[in-house]
Amino acid sequence: MARLALIAFLAVVAVLAIVALLPQHRRTVPSSIITLHQADVALYPQADPHAVWAFQAPTVTFDPQLRETTLLDITNGKREVNGKTDFTLASDKVVIGSNDNLRGRHITAHLLSQDVTLNMVAKGGREVLIDQQKGQFDVPHVTVTDPENNTIVFEDMRIGFDFTTFQAGGPGTVGYGTFVVSPPGKESP
């Protein structure tokens, strides 16, 4: 009986040794990033409960580890407050963080109430930030253009979503304006 148990034990050990020496197949772990194509995205920022952001983007990715959503090639973005659009937004790439803030290297916003366009650009490694908590654009470099093509350029600018408050500059920053002036007797373009 002991001999039979010993033979069974050796057989089990031999089988386990053979299985252990077989080449192991590694499982391929799929990417945790979720990708959507031709997506409509809505953002309901917790810090601004009356606002709804809407975006149409050909490619949208969500990284659950970073808790970030990346929208590529936005041409039809907008922010609505109480059902009324206050500005539109376009960008090659915008990242929405877990705090609902938006950031990117180049974002263009058109403020409808003031009829001005903000061409916002990153500078020196600092990205454009759209801060939901503060209700403002935090921009390293911005060109503000009105309907008459008058432009003003600022660095290190913070401007409220409603364009009623803004702060720009500081030591070593730039602020200048370009105005289109027509010759006498002609109207501005």
C-alpha positions in Angstrom: 0.0 0.0 0.0 2.8 2.4 0.9 4.5 1.4 -2.4 1.4 2.3 -4.4 1.1 5.7 -2.6 4.8 6.4 -3.3 4.3 5.6 -7.0 1.2 7.8 -7.2 3.1 10.6 -5.4 6.0 10.3 -7.9 3.6 10.4 -10.8 2.0 13.6 -9.6 5.4 15.2 -9.0 6.5 14.2 -12.5 3.4 15.6 -14.1 3.8 18.9 -12.1 7.5 19.1 -13.2 6.5 18.6 -16.8 3.8 21.3 -16.6 6.2 23.7 -14.9 8.8 23.2 -17.7 6.3 23.8 -20.5 6.6 27.2 -22.2 4.3 29.7 -20.5 1.8 31.7 -22.5 1.6 35.2 -21.3 -1.8 36.9 -21.3 -2.0 40.0 -23.3 -3.6 42.7 -21.1 -5.7 45.0 -23.2 -5.1 48.8 -22.9 -7.3 50.4 -20.3 -7.7 53.5 -22.5 -11.2 53.8 -24.0 -11.4 55.3 -27.5 -14.5 56.7 -29.1 -14.9 58.0 -32.7 -17.2 60.7 -34.0 -18.3 61.4 -30.4 -20.5 64.0 -28.8 -19.3 64.8 -25.3 -21.0 66.8 -22.6 -19.3 68.1 -19.5 -21.3 69.1 -16.4 -18.7 70.8 -14.2 -19.2 70.3 -10.5 -17.8 73.8 -9.7 -20.2 75.5 -12.2 -23.6 73.7 -11.9 -25.4 76.1 -14.3 -23.0 75.4 -17.1 -22.9 72.7 -19.7 -20.0 72.2 -22.1 -20.7 70.4 -25.4 -18.1 69.1 -27.8 -18.0 67.2 -31.0 -14.8 65.5 -31.7 -13.7 62.8 -34.3 -11.6 61.1 -31.6 -12.1 61.0 -27.8 -10.0 58.9 -25.4 -10.5 58.3 -21.7 -7.7 57.1 -19.4 -9.2 55.7 -16.3 -5.9 55.5 -14.5 -5.3 59.3 -15.0 -9.0 60.0 -14.9 -8.6 62.3 -18.0 -10.5 62.6 -21.2 -8.7 63.8 -24.3 -10.6 65.3 -27.2 -8.9 65.7 -30.6 -9.7 68.2 -33.4 -12.6 70.0 -31.7 -14.3 72.4 -34.1 -17.7 72.6 -32.5 -17.3 73.1 -28.8 -19.4 75.5 -26.7 -20.3 76.4 -23.2 -23.9 77.1 -22.3 -25.2 78.7 -19.1 -28.9 78.2 -18.3 -29.4 77.1 -21.9 -27.7 80.1 -23.6 -24.4 79.8 -25.4 -21.9 82.3 -24.0 -18.8 81.2 -25.9 -17.6 78.7 -28.5 -14.3 76.7 -28.5 -12.0 75.0 -31.0 -8.8 73.2 -30.5 -6.6 70.4 -32.0 -6.3 68.8 -28.5 -8.0 69.5 -25.2 -7.6 67.4 -22.0 -10.4 67.4 -19.4 -9.0 66.6 -16.0 -10.7 64.9 -13.1 -11.4 68.3 -11.6 -13.3 69.3 -14.8 -10.7 71.8 -15.9 -9.7 71.9 -19.5 -6.1 72.4 -20.7 -4.3 72.4 -24.1 -1.5 73.9 -26.1 -3.7 76.0 -28.4 -7.3 76.8 -27.8 -9.5 79.4 -29.6 -12.6 80.7 -27.8 -15.1 83.2 -29.2 -17.0 85.2 -26.5 -20.4 85.9 -28.0 -21.5 88.7 -25.7 -18.4 90.7 -26.4 -17.9 89.4 -30.0 -14.2 88.9 -29.4 -11.9 86.0 -30.2 -9.3 84.7 -27.8 -6.4 82.9 -29.5 -4.8 81.2 -26.5 -1.4 79.6 -26.8 0.9 77.7 -24.4 4.3 79.1 -23.7 7.4 77.9 -21.9 5.9 74.5 -21.0 2.8 76.1 -19.4 -0.4 75.1 -21.1 -3.6 77.1 -21.5 -5.9 76.3 -18.5 -9.7 76.8 -18.4 -10.4 76.8 -14.7 -13.9 75.8 -13.8 -13.6 76.7 -10.1 -12.4 80.2 -10.8 -14.5 80.7 -14.0 -11.6 82.0 -15.9 -9.1 81.3 -18.7 -5.5 81.2 -17.4 -3.4 81.8 -20.5 0.4 82.1 -21.0 0.0 84.0 -24.3 -3.2 85.4 -25.8 -4.2 87.4 -28.8 -7.6 89.1 -28.4 -9.3 90.2 -31.7 -12.5 92.2 -32.1 -14.8 92.3 -35.1 -12.8 95.2 -36.6 -9.6 93.1 -36.4 -8.1 95.2 -33.7 -5.8 93.0 -31.7 -4.3 93.1 -28.3 -1.6 90.7 -27.2 -1.0 89.7 -23.6 1.2 87.4 -21.7 0.3 85.7 -18.4 -3.4 86.6 -18.6 -6.3 85.6 -16.5 -9.7 86.5 -17.9 -13.2 85.7 -16.6 -15.5 83.6 -18.7 -17.8 86.7 -19.0 -14.9 89.0 -20.0 -15.8 91.4 -17.2 -12.6 90.7 -15.2 -9.1 90.2 -16.4 -5.6 90.5 -15.1 -2.6 90.4 -17.3 1.1 90.9 -17.1 3.5 91.3 -14.3 7.2 91.8 -14.4 8.8 90.7 -17.6 5.5 90.1 -19.5 4.3 91.7 -22.8 1.1 93.6 -23.6 0.6 95.5 -26.8 -2.1 96.4 -29.3 -2.4 96.6 -33.1 -5.1 98.8 -34.5 -6.2 99.0 -38.1 -6.5 102.6 -39.1 -8.1 103.6 -42.4 -6.9 106.5 -44.5 -9.0 109.7 -44.3 -12.3 109.3 -46.1 -12.3 105.5 -46.0 -14.0 103.3 -43.5 -12.2 100.6 -41.5 -12.3 97.1 -43.1 
